[in-house]
Amino acid sequence: MIRLERVGKRFGDSWVFRELDLHVARGESVAIVGPSGGGKSVLLKIIAGLYAPDAGTIAVSTEDKGMLFQKNALFDSFTVVENLLFPLRERKRMEGAEAMKRAKGFLEAVGLSGNENLYPDEISGGMQKRLGIARALIVEPELILYDEPTAGLDPITSRKIADLIRDLRSKLGSTVVTVTNDMQRAYQIGDRIHLLAQGRLSAGGTPDATKNSKDAAVRQFIFGLKDGPLTSGLE
């Protein structure tokens, strides 16, 4: 589904990462973790086609993508249900009763029934996140990209969001790539977990393999260790 070979991205003279390889199979769920500012969102936007790489090659076998942005990117002037009707109209050419039925079905799936006529600033952060997920999924894309889906949420809400992502992936059979700083959610969501740090992407492994990794950088990040390769040279 996704194949990145020796991919690099820079802004000005500064490289975010170089010679990065990543392969994601169809139907797989991959979580990419790492320190803030390490390039996770940049990598996700390259996969989404929003950024072009400055080195290497990328192949994504579908144009049928959905994406949850870190800030949700909801339309503030649209109601909850209108935020779902818009992508149906623009991408599926679906309108009227059929579109409304699907929109209400997805609102029910993410626990937002009864909030159809509220605006995004009238619902909580967790509800906004669930709305963003519903909007990303309502066109039933083959590939779904999540950028920090639980950022800023309390642990209970974060777990519910991760459960929702996992359940909807199972229902739709989509391929999923998630970037997150939250290891607990990465363990919930990912079949395979990679660490992106200091311009390097770890080989990746299952949640159990990640917890038992011998990679010093991986161990420092997942256990929150003060000393290690991710902080060497820093005071």
C-alpha positions in Angstrom: 0.0 0.0 0.0 2.8 2.5 1.0 6.4 2.3 0.1 9.0 5.0 0.9 12.6 4.5 -0.2 15.4 6.7 1.1 13.0 9.6 1.5 14.3 13.0 2.8 12.6 16.3 3.5 14.1 19.6 4.2 13.0 23.2 4.9 15.5 25.6 3.7 19.0 24.2 4.5 17.8 22.0 7.4 16.9 18.4 6.8 14.0 17.0 8.9 15.1 13.5 8.0 17.0 11.7 5.2 17.2 8.2 3.8 14.0 7.1 5.5 12.5 3.8 4.5 8.9 2.7 5.3 6.7 -0.1 3.9 3.1 -0.5 5.0 1.0 -3.4 3.8 -2.6 -3.2 2.8 -4.9 -3.5 5.8 -2.0 -2.9 8.3 -2.1 -0.4 11.1 1.2 1.3 11.7 1.9 3.7 14.6 4.9 6.2 14.4 6.0 7.6 17.7 8.8 10.1 18.6 9.7 13.3 20.2 7.8 16.5 19.3 9.4 18.3 16.4 11.0 15.1 15.1 9.2 15.1 11.8 6.3 12.7 12.4 3.6 15.1 11.0 5.9 16.0 8.1 6.2 12.3 7.2 2.4 11.9 7.4 1.9 14.8 5.1 4.3 13.3 2.6 2.3 10.1 2.6 -0.9 12.2 2.2 0.6 14.0 -0.8 0.5 17.4 1.0 4.3 17.7 0.9 6.7 16.4 -1.8 9.9 14.7 -0.6 13.2 16.4 -1.4 15.0 13.1 -1.8 14.0 9.5 -2.4 10.8 8.0 -3.8 7.3 7.4 -2.5 4.6 5.1 -3.9 1.1 5.0 -2.4 -1.2 2.5 -4.2 -4.4 4.5 -3.7 -5.7 8.1 -4.0 -8.6 7.2 -1.7 -7.3 8.7 1.5 -8.8 10.3 4.6 -6.9 12.3 7.2 -7.4 13.5 10.7 -5.3 16.6 11.2 -3.8 17.4 14.6 -6.0 20.5 15.1 -9.0 18.6 13.6 -9.5 21.2 10.8 -13.2 21.3 11.3 -15.3 24.0 9.5 -16.3 26.4 12.4 -19.1 27.9 10.4 -20.7 24.5 9.7 -22.7 22.5 12.2 -21.6 19.0 13.3 -23.7 17.3 10.6 -22.7 19.8 7.9 -19.1 19.0 8.6 -19.9 15.4 7.5 -22.2 16.3 4.6 -19.5 18.4 3.0 -17.0 15.6 2.1 -19.9 13.4 1.0 -21.0 16.1 -1.5 -17.5 17.0 -2.7 -16.0 13.5 -2.9 -18.9 11.1 -3.3 -21.4 13.4 -5.0 -23.9 12.2 -2.4 -26.6 14.6 -1.3 -30.1 14.7 0.1 -31.7 11.9 2.2 -29.0 9.4 1.4 -26.2 11.7 2.6 -28.1 12.6 5.7 -28.7 8.9 6.5 -25.0 8.2 6.2 -23.9 11.2 8.2 -26.3 10.3 11.1 -25.0 6.8 11.0 -21.4 7.9 11.4 -22.4 10.3 14.2 -24.0 7.4 16.0 -20.8 5.3 15.4 -18.6 8.0 17.1 -21.1 8.7 19.9 -22.3 12.1 18.7 -26.0 11.5 18.0 -28.1 14.4 19.2 -25.4 16.9 18.5 -26.1 17.4 14.8 -27.1 21.1 14.9 -24.3 22.2 17.3 -21.2 24.0 16.0 -17.6 22.8 16.7 -17.0 25.5 19.3 -20.1 24.3 21.2 -18.8 20.7 21.8 -15.8 19.5 23.9 -12.3 18.7 22.6 -12.9 15.0 22.7 -16.2 15.4 20.8 -14.4 17.5 18.2 -11.8 14.8 17.8 -14.5 12.2 17.3 -16.2 14.4 14.7 -12.8 14.8 12.9 -12.5 11.0 12.9 -16.0 10.6 11.5 -15.3 13.2 8.8 -12.1 11.4 7.8 -13.9 8.0 7.6 -17.3 9.0 6.2 -16.1 8.6 2.6 -14.8 5.1 3.6 -11.2 5.6 2.3 -8.8 2.8 1.7 -6.0 4.7 3.6 -6.6 6.7 6.8 -3.9 9.0 8.3 -4.2 10.2 11.9 -2.1 13.1 13.1 -1.9 13.0 17.0 -5.5 11.7 17.4 -5.4 11.9 21.2 -3.3 15.1 21.7 -4.6 17.2 24.5 -7.2 14.7 25.7 -7.4 13.2 29.2 -6.4 9.5 29.6 -10.0 8.1 29.6 -11.0 10.1 26.5 -7.8 9.1 24.8 -8.5 5.4 25.4 -12.0 5.8 24.0 -10.6 7.6 20.9 -8.1 4.8 20.3 -10.7 2.2 20.8 -12.9 4.0 18.2 -10.0 4.1 15.7 -9.4 0.4 16.2 -13.0 -0.6 15.9 -13.7 1.5 12.8 -10.6 0.2 11.1 -11.8 -3.4 11.8 -15.2 -2.5 10.4 -14.0 -0.7 7.2 -10.8 -2.8 6.6 -8.8 0.3 6.0 -5.0 0.7 6.1 -4.0 3.0 8.9 -1.0 5.2 9.7 -1.0 7.1 13.0 1.6 9.5 14.4 1.5 10.0 18.2 3.5 10.9 21.2 1.3 8.6 23.4 2.9 5.2 23.8 -0.2 3.6 25.4 -2.4 4.6 22.4 0.3 3.4 20.0 0.2 0.0 21.7 -3.6 0.1 21.3 -3.7 1.1 17.7 -0.6 -0.2 16.0 0.1 -3.7 14.6 3.6 -2.3 14.2 5.4 0.6 15.9 8.3 2.7 14.6 10.2 5.4 16.4 11.1 8.5 14.4 13.8 10.5 16.2 17.0 12.4 15.2 16.2 11.9 11.5 16.1 8.1 11.9 13.2 5.7 11.7 13.6 2.5 13.7 13.1 -0.9 12.1 9.7 -1.2 13.9 8.0 -4.1 15.6 4.8 -5.4 17.3 3.8 -3.7 20.5 5.3 -6.6 22.5 8.5 -6.4 20.5 8.7 -2.7 21.0 8.3 -3.0 24.8 11.3 -5.5 24.7 13.4 -3.6 22.2 17.2 -3.5 22.7 17.4 -0.3 20.6 18.7 2.3 23.1 16.7 5.2 21.5 13.5 3.2 21.4 14.0 2.2 25.1 14.7 5.7 26.1 11.6 7.1 24.5 9.1 4.4 25.5 10.3 4.4 29.1 10.8 8.2 29.4 14.5 7.8 30.4 16.4 11.0 31.2 19.7 9.7 29.8 20.2 8.1 26.4 21.0 8.7 22.8 18.0 11.1 22.3 19.4 13.5 24.9 23.1 13.0 24.5 24.8 16.4 24.2 21.9 18.2 25.7 22.2 19.9 29.1 
